[in-house]
Amino acid sequence: MQVGKRIFLQRNLPQKELIAAYKKLPSSNVADCMNRTGAMAPRIRLMSHPHEEMCGPAFTVHNRPGDNLTIYAALKYCHEGDVVVIDNENDNTRAVIGEVMMTWLRDQRHVAGVVVDGPIRDIDSLSNWDLPIYAVSTTPDGPYKEGPGEINVPVSCGNVSVNPGDVILGDADGVIKIALEEASELLPIVQEFHEKDEAKAASFHDGSGNIDWLDEELKNKNYEIIDDFYRPEN
């Protein structure tokens, strides 16, 4: 994807009530209700130690690999509650952000979290932070500040297309994107699914649940149940 030199200040945003509602839901339940799509690749992993889920509108950054001039611009233009989503074009050679920039995002901009499809650094400190920070890896090698780069344009992060304002939800399992135009309609579906999932877990704990459906499902999928040991000739 070609990288330009544009900074867009406007984007469509979800309602704050929508963000608050999604923040109460696990990313796994959301993924299941989205036909198991929308989750960023497992390489995007939690690097810090937050005490609550990350949820907020995407503030997208598309930078030249290994360069962070545009990320510095994001420090100026992002807003409280945003999730800063950084497309580093799958580059894994240089850290594009570290403790100094993260401190500004946490203490001055009060962002909801940061997601980097690339390396970060200063992990000895950042790993203890309450701010949700997701990244691919760490390296002491730092970035250049030359550009180009763009802000609030469609990006690719963790093999997922993210548009400015999309709902970004993250927990210990990883990060998932909910398209802004689908978020309101999806919410009650996930809430109902979550209630049923909680009830199922409770029934499995107290023994009142069952997996009686399994035998029929295995039969329908042509499984063989063999009351014998495996032998090479089998």
Secondary structure, 3 states (H helix, E strand, C coil): CCCCEEECCCCCCCCHHHHHHHCCCCHHHHHHHCCCCCECCCCCEECCCCCCCEEEEEEEEEECCCECHHHHHHHHHCCCCCEEEEECCCCCCCCCCCHHHHHHHHHCCCCCEEEECCEECCHHHHCCCCCCEEECEECCCCCECCCCEEECCCEEECCEEECCCCEEEEECCEEEEECHHHHHHHHHHHHHHHHHHHHHHHHHHHCCCCCCCHHHHHHHCCCCCCCCCCCCCC
